[in-house]
Structures are given as structure tokens and as C-alpha cells.
């Protein structure tokens, strides 16, 4: 994400690191799958990938097609960060 303030521009890199202290993005994706489809998926890379393959979709498509309230619930830290960055200082 590129951020600008006055004449200065920086590139900000953001990583989604799951819902638990030692988590992974698969935790977020499993939560998003549950919210959007009602199906529970184990929050492991193998299970999330298996679910996506079975439906011929990608994680990016899942995120792109999800309603904003579901994204906010599945990626709470990331959405909070983006809302904070969006605020005018």
C-alpha cells in the first residue's frame, strides 16, 4: 500500500497473521469461509486449500467476493489497521 503525506511517499507492507498469537492467515480464511458459506473448515493450509480447490476458487476471489461485514469479522486486526490509516491525522 502506498501512503502519501505532503511530498513524502512510503510503501507500507501489511501481513495478516491469523486470529491467535501463533496464528496463520488460514485462520482468517477459515473464519471467512464459515461466515460466507456456513461451512466449518479446519484452519490449516491443507484444509483451506482443499476447500478452495473443490470449489475451483482462489483465496483472493473468496476475499474479493465477501461482504464487508464478513471481512471485518474474519480479519479484525487488518480492518482496524486500515480504518486507522484511513483517518485523517
Buried (B, 14 or more C-beta within 10 A) or exposed (E): EEEEEEEEEEEEEEEBBBBEEEEBBBBBBBBBBBBBEEEEBEBEEEBBEEBBEEEEEEBEEBBEEBEEEBBBBBBEEBBEBEEEEEEEE
